[in-house]
Amino acid sequence: MTRLFFGMEVVSPWPEELPHGRNLQEPDRHLTLAFLGESNMPDLTSFPKPPFSIGLSGIFDKPLFLAHVVAWHIQWLEEGLLTYQKELAHWLRIQGDFLSHVTLAQEPYAPEEWEHSFQKLPVYVKNINLYEGFGHSKYKILWQYPLLAPFDEIEHTADIAFRIRGNLFLHAQLALAFHFPVVLNM
């Protein structure tokens, strides 16, 4: 029996320094889709495939202070994740409300510091993973369903260039916001 959950990898231009707290390392930040608890490895042969093949994008729009953790809420810019999360929960036969967020730190922390330092940032999710949790916010990926990133930065003679997938306008804006977050306020 191990502590398992389905989650998605989260990509964002994270701040170099976060306010004080027991901060999660960047590779351990994720979006939890469904928590299985103390469980055996599920049979993944009938795992429900998402209706999207490109990771969905959004904006971290506000900090949240939830039961001993600091998290950032995600405002989704594309449809599909909430419906897919419900389908996954149904497949697992679990109930529960879904709050789109990424945990960044655990107590002790100063909410005022986190509120003051917060700025909107672009975010996208990729790869649906089955994680094993080890406590102390450390996780191991046991299984992965790959999704394409909405964009890739590519070598170019210009300052920056991107290969855009899916929604051309939205994903191009998101790519630029990774370098220039002010684009999100336009």
TORPA-4810 file (N, C-alpha, C, O; in nm, 3 decimals):
<nodes>
NODE_1_0.085_-0.118_0.000_0.000_0.000_0.000_0.089_0.124_0.000_0.178_0.139_0.084_M
NODE_2_0.064_0.212_-0.096_0.140_0.336_-0.103_0.043_0.453_-0.117_-0.074_0.434_-0.150_T
NODE_3_0.092_0.574_-0.091_0.011_0.696_-0.100_0.016_0.745_-0.245_0.120_0.793_-0.290_R
NODE_4_-0.095_0.732_-0.318_-0.098_0.760_-0.461_-0.197_0.871_-0.495_-0.295_0.893_-0.425_L
NODE_5_-0.166_0.942_-0.605_-0.261_1.039_-0.659_-0.227_1.066_-0.804_-0.112_1.052_-0.846_F
NODE_6_-0.330_1.105_-0.882_-0.310_1.149_-1.019_-0.293_1.300_-1.017_-0.368_1.371_-0.950_F
NODE_7_-0.197_1.348_-1.091_-0.173_1.491_-1.100_-0.112_1.526_-1.234_-0.079_1.438_-1.314_G
NODE_8_-0.096_1.656_-1.256_-0.036_1.703_-1.381_0.087_1.786_-1.348_0.089_1.861_-1.251_M
NODE_9_0.188_1.773_-1.432_0.306_1.858_-1.419_0.265_2.001_-1.453_0.181_2.024_-1.541_E
NODE_10_0.324_2.096_-1.383_0.290_2.236_-1.399_0.414_2.312_-1.445_0.522_2.297_-1.387_V
NODE_11_0.398_2.393_-1.550_0.509_2.473_-1.603_0.471_2.620_-1.593_0.363_2.660_-1.636_V
NODE_12_0.561_2.699_-1.536_0.539_2.842_-1.520_0.674_2.910_-1.507_0.772_2.844_-1.470_S
NODE_13_0.683_3.039_-1.537_0.808_3.111_-1.512_0.815_3.149_-1.363_0.795_3.265_-1.326_P
NODE_14_0.843_3.051_-1.280_0.841_3.069_-1.135_0.933_3.183_-1.092_1.039_3.203_-1.152_W
NODE_15_0.895_3.257_-0.990_0.986_3.359_-0.935_1.113_3.292_-0.884_1.110_3.179_-0.835_P
NODE_16_1.225_3.362_-0.896_1.351_3.306_-0.848_1.349_3.287_-0.698_1.407_3.192_-0.646_E
NODE_17_1.282_3.378_-0.627_1.270_3.365_-0.482_1.124_3.378_-0.441_1.052_3.465_-0.489_E
NODE_18_1.084_3.289_-0.354_0.949_3.293_-0.298_0.958_3.342_-0.154_1.064_3.333_-0.092_L
NODE_19_0.849_3.395_-0.101_0.850_3.436_0.039_0.880_3.316_0.131_0.883_3.201_0.087_P
NODE_20_0.901_3.347_0.256_0.937_3.246_0.356_0.826_3.143_0.373_0.707_3.176_0.373_H
NODE_21_0.866_3.018_0.386_0.777_2.906_0.409_0.856_2.779_0.384_0.971_2.785_0.341_G
NODE_22_0.797_2.665_0.410_0.862_2.539_0.370_0.824_2.518_0.223_0.729_2.447_0.191_R
NODE_23_0.903_2.581_0.135_0.870_2.589_-0.007_0.896_2.457_-0.079_0.998_2.392_-0.057_N
NODE_24_0.802_2.420_-0.165_0.820_2.302_-0.249_0.918_2.334_-0.360_0.917_2.444_-0.415_L
NODE_25_1.003_2.239_-0.393_1.094_2.255_-0.504_1.014_2.251_-0.635_0.909_2.187_-0.642_Q
NODE_26_1.063_2.318_-0.735_0.991_2.329_-0.862_0.946_2.195_-0.919_0.831_2.184_-0.961_E
NODE_27_1.031_2.090_-0.921_0.984_1.961_-0.977_0.871_1.896_-0.897_0.801_1.809_-0.949_P
NODE_28_0.852_1.936_-0.772_0.747_1.877_-0.689_0.615_1.953_-0.695_0.516_1.908_-0.637_D
NODE_29_0.611_2.066_-0.763_0.486_2.142_-0.777_0.401_2.075_-0.885_0.451_2.041_-0.992_R
NODE_30_0.275_2.056_-0.856_0.186_1.982_-0.947_0.042_2.025_-0.922_0.011_2.092_-0.823_H
NODE_31_-0.044_1.987_-1.013_-0.189_2.007_-1.000_-0.249_1.870_-0.971_-0.245_1.781_-1.056_L
NODE_32_-0.304_1.852_-0.851_-0.365_1.724_-0.815_-0.501_1.712_-0.882_-0.586_1.800_-0.871_T
NODE_33_-0.520_1.601_-0.953_-0.649_1.573_-1.019_-0.737_1.482_-0.934_-0.858_1.503_-0.925_L
NODE_34_-0.677_1.381_-0.872_-0.754_1.286_-0.791_-0.661_1.217_-0.693_-0.560_1.160_-0.733_A
NODE_35_-0.695_1.221_-0.566_-0.616_1.159_-0.460_-0.670_1.020_-0.433_-0.789_1.004_-0.405_F
NODE_36_-0.585_0.919_-0.440_-0.625_0.781_-0.417_-0.602_0.738_-0.273_-0.660_0.639_-0.228_L
NODE_37_-0.519_0.810_-0.199_-0.489_0.776_-0.061_-0.396_0.656_-0.054_-0.321_0.628_-0.147_G
NODE_38_-0.403_0.586_0.058_-0.323_0.464_0.076_-0.386_0.358_-0.013_-0.496_0.310_0.015_E
NODE_39_-0.317_0.321_-0.118_-0.379_0.236_-0.219_-0.275_0.151_-0.289_-0.156_0.181_-0.286_S
NODE_40_-0.322_0.045_-0.353_-0.238_-0.034_-0.442_-0.237_0.033_-0.579_-0.323_0.117_-0.608_N
NODE_41_-0.143_-0.002_-0.660_-0.133_0.050_-0.796_-0.262_0.017_-0.872_-0.301_-0.099_-0.880_M
NODE_42_-0.330_0.122_-0.928_-0.454_0.094_-1.002_-0.425_0.023_-1.135_-0.314_0.032_-1.188_P
NODE_43_-0.525_-0.046_-1.187_-0.515_-0.108_-1.318_-0.532_0.003_-1.422_-0.640_0.060_-1.436_D
NODE_44_-0.425_0.035_-1.493_-0.425_0.149_-1.585_-0.468_0.113_-1.727_-0.463_0.198_-1.816_L
NODE_45_-0.511_-0.012_-1.750_-0.548_-0.052_-1.886_-0.670_0.023_-1.936_-0.685_0.042_-2.057_T
NODE_46_-0.757_0.067_-1.847_-0.877_0.140_-1.890_-0.871_0.288_-1.849_-0.974_0.355_-1.841_S
NODE_47_-0.750_0.338_-1.823_-0.734_0.478_-1.784_-0.803_0.569_-1.885_-0.779_0.556_-2.005_F
NODE_48_-0.890_0.661_-1.838_-0.960_0.749_-1.933_-0.865_0.852_-1.995_-0.803_0.931_-1.925_P
NODE_49_-0.857_0.849_-2.126_-0.770_0.943_-2.197_-0.837_1.080_-2.200_-0.959_1.088_-2.217_K
NODE_50_-0.760_1.186_-2.183_-0.820_1.320_-2.188_-0.862_1.354_-2.331_-0.808_1.299_-2.427_P
NODE_51_-0.958_1.445_-2.347_-1.003_1.485_-2.480_-0.907_1.585_-2.546_-0.933_1.632_-2.656_P
NODE_52_-0.798_1.616_-2.480_-0.700_1.710_-2.533_-0.564_1.642_-2.538_-0.532_1.560_-2.451_F
NODE_53_-0.483_1.675_-2.638_-0.349_1.617_-2.650_-0.241_1.722_-2.623_-0.123_1.689_-2.613_S
NODE_54_-0.283_1.846_-2.612_-0.192_1.957_-2.582_-0.227_2.007_-2.443_-0.344_2.026_-2.411_I
NODE_55_-0.125_2.029_-2.360_-0.147_2.078_-2.224_-0.227_2.208_-2.225_-0.207_2.294_-2.310_G
NODE_56_-0.317_2.220_-2.129_-0.404_2.337_-2.120_-0.334_2.452_-2.049_-0.244_2.431_-1.967_L
NODE_57_-0.375_2.575_-2.082_-0.309_2.692_-2.028_-0.402_2.774_-1.940_-0.524_2.765_-1.948_S
NODE_58_-0.339_2.853_-1.854_-0.415_2.938_-1.764_-0.326_3.045_-1.705_-0.214_3.069_-1.750_G
NODE_59_-0.380_3.109_-1.603_-0.308_3.217_-1.533_-0.319_3.191_-1.384_-0.429_3.166_-1.333_I
NODE_60_-0.207_3.196_-1.314_-0.214_3.201_-1.168_-0.273_3.338_-1.136_-0.209_3.440_-1.160_F
NODE_61_-0.394_3.340_-1.080_-0.463_3.469_-1.063_-0.474_3.518_-0.919_-0.508_3.634_-0.897_D
NODE_62_-0.446_3.432_-0.821_-0.451_3.479_-0.682_-0.389_3.374_-0.590_-0.389_3.255_-0.620_K
NODE_63_-0.337_3.420_-0.477_-0.288_3.324_-0.378_-0.404_3.270_-0.296_-0.505_3.337_-0.277_P
NODE_64_-0.388_3.147_-0.249_-0.487_3.083_-0.162_-0.416_3.036_-0.036_-0.300_2.994_-0.041_L
NODE_65_-0.484_3.043_0.075_-0.429_2.994_0.201_-0.523_2.885_0.249_-0.631_2.912_0.303_F
NODE_66_-0.479_2.760_0.230_-0.561_2.642_0.258_-0.495_2.561_0.369_-0.373_2.545_0.369_L
NODE_67_-0.570_2.512_0.460_-0.524_2.421_0.566_-0.373_2.397_0.569_-0.326_2.292_0.525_A
NODE_68_-0.300_2.491_0.618_-0.156_2.479_0.643_-0.067_2.494_0.520_0.053_2.468_0.528_H
NODE_69_-0.123_2.536_0.406_-0.041_2.554_0.285_-0.073_2.685_0.214_-0.181_2.742_0.229_V
NODE_70_0.025_2.731_0.137_0.006_2.843_0.045_-0.004_2.781_-0.094_0.078_2.698_-0.132_V
NODE_71_-0.103_2.823_-0.170_-0.121_2.774_-0.306_-0.156_2.891_-0.396_-0.195_2.998_-0.348_A
NODE_72_-0.141_2.871_-0.524_-0.185_2.969_-0.622_-0.299_2.908_-0.702_-0.289_2.795_-0.750_W
NODE_73_-0.407_2.983_-0.715_-0.523_2.941_-0.790_-0.497_2.958_-0.939_-0.428_3.051_-0.981_H
NODE_74_-0.552_2.866_-1.020_-0.538_2.875_-1.166_-0.672_2.912_-1.228_-0.772_2.843_-1.207_I
NODE_75_-0.672_3.020_-1.304_-0.787_3.057_-1.388_-0.757_2.999_-1.526_-0.662_3.041_-1.592_Q
NODE_76_-0.837_2.902_-1.569_-0.812_2.835_-1.696_-0.855_2.921_-1.813_-0.960_2.984_-1.808_W
NODE_77_-0.774_2.923_-1.917_-0.804_2.998_-2.039_-0.862_2.907_-2.147_-0.905_2.954_-2.252_L
NODE_78_-0.864_2.778_-2.119_-0.916_2.680_-2.215_-1.011_2.585_-2.143_-0.998_2.561_-2.023_E
NODE_79_-1.105_2.532_-2.218_-1.204_2.438_-2.166_-1.144_2.297_-2.161_-1.050_2.267_-2.234_E
NODE_80_-1.199_2.214_-2.077_-1.168_2.072_-2.083_-1.117_2.010_-1.956_-1.145_1.893_-1.930_G
NODE_81_-1.043_2.083_-1.875_-0.982_2.020_-1.759_-1.085_1.980_-1.654_-1.077_1.870_-1.598_L
NODE_82_-1.180_2.066_-1.626_-1.279_2.035_-1.522_-1.363_1.913_-1.560_-1.391_1.828_-1.476_L
NODE_83_-1.403_1.905_-1.687_-1.480_1.790_-1.734_-1.396_1.663_-1.724_-1.444_1.559_-1.681_T
NODE_84_-1.269_1.673_-1.765_-1.180_1.556_-1.759_-1.157_1.512_-1.614_-1.155_1.392_-1.586_Y
NODE_85_-1.139_1.606_-1.523_-1.116_1.572_-1.383_-1.236_1.494_-1.329_-1.219_1.397_-1.255_Q
NODE_86_-1.358_1.536_-1.365_-1.478_1.464_-1.321_-1.482_1.322_-1.379_-1.520_1.228_-1.310_K
NODE_87_-1.442_1.308_-1.507_-1.439_1.176_-1.569_-1.338_1.086_-1.499_-1.366_0.968_-1.474_E
NODE_88_-1.220_1.140_-1.466_-1.118_1.063_-1.396_-1.168_1.022_-1.257_-1.149_0.907_-1.217_L
NODE_89_-1.230_1.114_-1.185_-1.285_1.083_-1.052_-1.393_0.975_-1.062_-1.400_0.885_-0.977_A
NODE_90_-1.476_0.983_-1.165_-1.580_0.881_-1.185_-1.515_0.745_-1.211_-1.558_0.644_-1.155_H
NODE_91_-1.412_0.740_-1.295_-1.339_0.617_-1.324_-1.281_0.557_-1.196_-1.281_0.436_-1.178_W
NODE_92_-1.232_0.643_-1.109_-1.172_0.597_-0.983_-1.278_0.570_-0.875_-1.247_0.516_-0.769_L
NODE_93_-1.402_0.609_-0.903_-1.513_0.595_-0.809_-1.487_0.671_-0.679_-1.507_0.620_-0.569_R
NODE_94_-1.442_0.796_-0.697_-1.421_0.882_-0.580_-1.506_1.008_-0.594_-1.546_1.046_-0.704_I
NODE_95_-1.533_1.070_-0.483_-1.611_1.193_-0.480_-1.521_1.305_-0.430_-1.412_1.281_-0.378_Q
NODE_96_-1.567_1.426_-0.445_-1.494_1.539_-0.389_-1.495_1.657_-0.483_-1.505_1.642_-0.605_G
NODE_97_-1.483_1.773_-0.425_-1.477_1.895_-0.502_-1.336_1.914_-0.556_-1.239_1.869_-0.496_D
NODE_98_-1.326_1.982_-0.669_-1.197_2.007_-0.733_-1.168_2.156_-0.727_-1.248_2.237_-0.773_F
NODE_99_-1.054_2.191_-0.670_-1.008_2.329_-0.665_-0.877_2.336_-0.742_-0.777_2.278_-0.700_L
NODE_100_-0.878_2.407_-0.853_-0.761_2.419_-0.940_-0.654_2.504_-0.874_-0.664_2.626_-0.872_S
NODE_101_-0.552_2.440_-0.819_-0.447_2.514_-0.751_-0.317_2.434_-0.748_-0.316_2.313_-0.769_H
NODE_102_-0.209_2.505_-0.724_-0.077_2.444_-0.709_-0.021_2.488_-0.575_-0.010_2.607_-0.548_V
NODE_103_0.013_2.392_-0.490_0.072_2.423_-0.360_0.217_2.464_-0.378_0.293_2.398_-0.449_T
NODE_104_0.254_2.574_-0.312_0.391_2.624_-0.320_0.468_2.613_-0.190_0.591_2.599_-0.192_L
NODE_105_0.398_2.618_-0.075_0.468_2.614_0.053_0.376_2.561_0.161_0.253_2.569_0.151_A
NODE_106_0.438_2.509_0.264_0.366_2.465_0.383_0.404_2.555_0.500_0.501_2.631_0.492_Q
NODE_107_0.327_2.545_0.608_0.357_2.624_0.727_0.496_2.592_0.779_0.544_2.480_0.759_E
NODE_108_0.561_2.685_0.844_0.515_2.820_0.877_0.540_2.916_0.760_0.639_2.905_0.689_P
NODE_109_0.449_3.009_0.742_0.460_3.113_0.640_0.384_3.235_0.688_0.301_3.227_0.778_Y
NODE_110_0.414_3.349_0.626_0.345_3.474_0.659_0.253_3.510_0.543_0.301_3.550_0.438_A
NODE_111_0.121_3.496_0.560_0.028_3.524_0.450_0.047_3.663_0.390_0.034_3.680_0.269_P
NODE_112_0.079_3.762_0.473_0.097_3.899_0.421_0.212_3.905_0.321_0.202_3.973_0.219_E
NODE_113_0.321_3.834_0.350_0.436_3.830_0.257_0.393_3.770_0.123_0.427_3.821_0.017_E
NODE_114_0.319_3.660_0.131_0.276_3.593_0.009_0.176_3.679_-0.070_0.184_3.684_-0.192_W
NODE_115_0.086_3.744_-0.001_-0.010_3.835_-0.067_0.064_3.947_-0.138_0.037_3.977_-0.254_E
NODE_116_0.158_4.010_-0.067_0.230_4.126_-0.119_0.318_4.090_-0.239_0.331_4.169_-0.332_H
NODE_117_0.378_3.971_-0.237_0.472_3.934_-0.344_0.403_3.872_-0.466_0.466_3.856_-0.570_S
NODE_118_0.274_3.838_-0.454_0.206_3.768_-0.563_0.194_3.856_-0.686_0.160_3.974_-0.677_F
NODE_119_0.221_3.797_-0.802_0.192_3.860_-0.931_0.136_3.754_-1.024_0.175_3.637_-1.016_Q
NODE_120_0.046_3.794_-1.111_-0.011_3.699_-1.207_0.100_3.644_-1.295_0.189_3.716_-1.339_K
NODE_121_0.092_3.513_-1.319_0.191_3.446_-1.404_0.119_3.347_-1.495_0.017_3.290_-1.456_L
NODE_122_0.172_3.326_-1.615_0.115_3.224_-1.704_0.151_3.084_-1.653_0.251_3.066_-1.583_P
NODE_123_0.069_2.989_-1.688_0.092_2.851_-1.647_0.032_2.758_-1.751_-0.069_2.791_-1.814_V
NODE_124_0.092_2.643_-1.768_0.027_2.537_-1.845_0.060_2.404_-1.780_0.157_2.390_-1.706_Y
NODE_125_-0.024_2.305_-1.809_-0.004_2.172_-1.755_0.037_2.079_-1.867_0.000_2.096_-1.983_V
NODE_126_0.115_1.981_-1.829_0.155_1.878_-1.925_0.167_1.746_-1.850_0.182_1.746_-1.728_K
NODE_127_0.161_1.640_-1.920_0.181_1.506_-1.866_0.094_1.477_-1.744_0.112_1.536_-1.637_N
NODE_128_0.002_1.387_-1.761_-0.077_1.337_-1.649_0.007_1.226_-1.585_0.047_1.132_-1.653_I
NODE_129_0.031_1.238_-1.457_0.118_1.143_-1.388_0.043_1.074_-1.275_-0.048_1.131_-1.214_N
NODE_130_0.082_0.951_-1.248_0.045_0.884_-1.125_0.165_0.901_-1.033_0.274_0.852_-1.061_L
NODE_131_0.143_0.972_-0.922_0.250_1.002_-0.828_0.239_0.915_-0.704_0.130_0.875_-0.662_Y
NODE_132_0.355_0.886_-0.647_0.362_0.829_-0.514_0.415_0.939_-0.423_0.518_1.000_-0.452_E
NODE_133_0.345_0.964_-0.313_0.387_1.066_-0.217_0.465_1.003_-0.104_0.428_0.898_-0.052_G
NODE_134_0.574_1.070_-0.065_0.660_1.019_0.042_0.655_1.104_0.168_0.730_1.079_0.262_F
NODE_135_0.567_1.203_0.172_0.566_1.296_0.284_0.672_1.403_0.262_0.757_1.389_0.174_G
NODE_136_0.666_1.508_0.340_0.761_1.619_0.326_0.762_1.675_0.185_0.864_1.726_0.138_H
NODE_137_0.647_1.666_0.114_0.629_1.721_-0.021_0.731_1.668_-0.121_0.782_1.743_-0.204_S
NODE_138_0.760_1.541_-0.113_0.847_1.473_-0.209_0.765_1.368_-0.282_0.687_1.295_-0.220_K
NODE_139_0.781_1.360_-0.415_0.697_1.274_-0.496_0.780_1.200_-0.600_0.885_1.247_-0.643_Y
NODE_140_0.730_1.083_-0.638_0.794_1.003_-0.743_0.687_0.973_-0.848_0.575_0.935_-0.814_K
NODE_141_0.722_0.988_-0.976_0.630_0.956_-1.085_0.638_0.806_-1.111_0.745_0.753_-1.140_I
NODE_142_0.523_0.738_-1.101_0.517_0.594_-1.124_0.469_0.559_-1.265_0.503_0.454_-1.318_L
NODE_143_0.391_0.649_-1.324_0.332_0.625_-1.456_0.302_0.761_-1.518_0.276_0.858_-1.447_W
NODE_144_0.304_0.768_-1.651_0.284_0.898_-1.716_0.204_0.883_-1.845_0.227_0.792_-1.924_Q
NODE_145_0.109_0.975_-1.865_0.037_0.990_-1.991_0.083_1.123_-2.050_0.049_1.229_-1.997_Y
NODE_146_0.160_1.120_-2.160_0.220_1.244_-2.211_0.121_1.335_-2.285_0.031_1.289_-2.355_P
NODE_147_0.141_1.464_-2.267_0.071_1.569_-2.341_0.176_1.661_-2.400_0.282_1.682_-2.340_L
NODE_148_0.148_1.717_-2.516_0.239_1.813_-2.577_0.228_1.947_-2.505_0.122_1.983_-2.454_L
NODE_149_0.338_2.019_-2.500_0.336_2.155_-2.446_0.268_2.245_-2.548_0.279_2.220_-2.668_A
NODE_150_0.197_2.351_-2.505_0.132_2.442_-2.600_0.233_2.519_-2.685_0.198_2.571_-2.791_P
NODE_151_0.356_2.527_-2.638_0.461_2.593_-2.716_0.598_2.542_-2.672_0.614_2.491_-2.561_F
NODE_152_0.694_2.556_-2.762_0.835_2.530_-2.730_0.914_2.651_-2.776_0.888_2.707_-2.882_D
NODE_153_1.010_2.691_-2.696_1.101_2.797_-2.740_1.205_2.731_-2.831_1.256_2.624_-2.800_E
NODE_154_1.235_2.798_-2.944_1.330_2.740_-3.040_1.442_2.839_-3.068_1.428_2.960_-3.050_I
NODE_155_1.554_2.785_-3.113_1.669_2.867_-3.153_1.631_2.950_-3.275_1.570_2.899_-3.369_E
NODE_156_1.667_3.077_-3.271_1.635_3.165_-3.383_1.727_3.285_-3.375_1.777_3.319_-3.268_H
NODE_157_1.749_3.350_-3.490_1.836_3.468_-3.490_1.771_3.586_-3.420_1.841_3.678_-3.376_T
NODE_158_1.641_3.585_-3.408_1.572_3.690_-3.333_1.599_3.665_-3.184_1.657_3.563_-3.147_A
NODE_159_1.556_3.756_-3.100_1.577_3.739_-2.956_1.508_3.614_-2.902_1.569_3.536_-2.829_D
NODE_160_1.381_3.595_-2.939_1.308_3.476_-2.897_1.217_3.430_-3.011_1.171_3.511_-3.092_I
NODE_161_1.194_3.301_-3.016_1.103_3.244_-3.116_1.041_3.119_-3.055_1.100_3.054_-2.969_A
NODE_162_0.920_3.086_-3.103_0.846_2.974_-3.046_0.783_2.889_-3.155_0.750_2.939_-3.262_F
NODE_163_0.767_2.761_-3.126_0.684_2.671_-3.206_0.553_2.662_-3.128_0.551_2.618_-3.013_R
NODE_164_0.444_2.704_-3.190_0.315_2.711_-3.124_0.228_2.593_-3.168_0.225_2.559_-3.287_I
NODE_165_0.158_2.531_-3.072_0.066_2.421_-3.102_-0.074_2.461_-3.055_-0.089_2.538_-2.960_R
NODE_166_-0.175_2.410_-3.123_-0.312_2.432_-3.079_-0.361_2.572_-3.110_-0.347_2.620_-3.222_G
NODE_167_-0.419_2.638_-3.012_-0.478_2.771_-3.025_-0.367_2.874_-3.049_-0.300_2.917_-2.955_N
NODE_168_-0.348_2.913_-3.175_-0.234_2.996_-3.214_-0.226_3.126_-3.135_-0.121_3.156_-3.078_L
NODE_169_-0.332_3.204_-3.130_-0.328_3.333_-3.062_-0.305_3.316_-2.912_-0.217_3.381_-2.855_F
NODE_170_-0.383_3.230_-2.849_-0.374_3.212_-2.705_-0.237_3.158_-2.663_-0.177_3.208_-2.569_L
NODE_171_-0.188_3.056_-2.733_-0.061_2.995_-2.695_0.058_3.084_-2.729_0.160_3.078_-2.661_H
NODE_172_0.046_3.165_-2.832_0.153_3.262_-2.862_0.159_3.368_-2.752_0.267_3.407_-2.708_A
NODE_173_0.044_3.415_-2.708_0.039_3.513_-2.599_0.096_3.452_-2.471_0.171_3.517_-2.398_Q
NODE_174_0.062_3.327_-2.444_0.114_3.257_-2.327_0.266_3.246_-2.334_0.335_3.270_-2.236_L
NODE_175_0.318_3.209_-2.451_0.463_3.197_-2.468_0.532_3.330_-2.440_0.634_3.333_-2.371_A
NODE_176_0.478_3.438_-2.493_0.536_3.569_-2.466_0.528_3.606_-2.318_0.619_3.669_-2.264_L
NODE_177_0.419_3.568_-2.253_0.401_3.599_-2.111_0.503_3.527_-2.024_0.532_3.573_-1.913_A
NODE_178_0.559_3.416_-2.071_0.664_3.349_-1.995_0.787_3.438_-1.984_0.860_3.432_-1.884_F
NODE_179_0.811_3.520_-2.084_0.924_3.614_-2.081_0.884_3.752_-2.033_0.963_3.822_-1.970_H
NODE_180_0.761_3.789_-2.063_0.711_3.924_-2.030_0.573_3.912_-1.964_0.472_3.931_-2.032_F
NODE_181_0.566_3.881_-1.833_0.436_3.862_-1.766_0.341_3.980_-1.781_0.220_3.963_-1.765_P
NODE_182_0.390_4.098_-1.809_0.302_4.215_-1.826_0.202_4.193_-1.940_0.097_4.257_-1.942_V
NODE_183_0.232_4.103_-2.034_0.142_4.071_-2.145_0.006_4.024_-2.090_-0.096_4.044_-2.155_V
NODE_184_0.006_3.963_-1.973_-0.120_3.912_-1.915_-0.216_4.023_-1.878_-0.336_3.999_-1.866_L
NODE_185_-0.166_4.144_-1.859_-0.250_4.257_-1.820_-0.305_4.333_-1.938_-0.374_4.433_-1.919_N
NODE_186_-0.277_4.289_-2.059_-0.321_4.361_-2.179_-0.460_4.318_-2.219_-0.514_4.368_-2.318_M
</nodes>
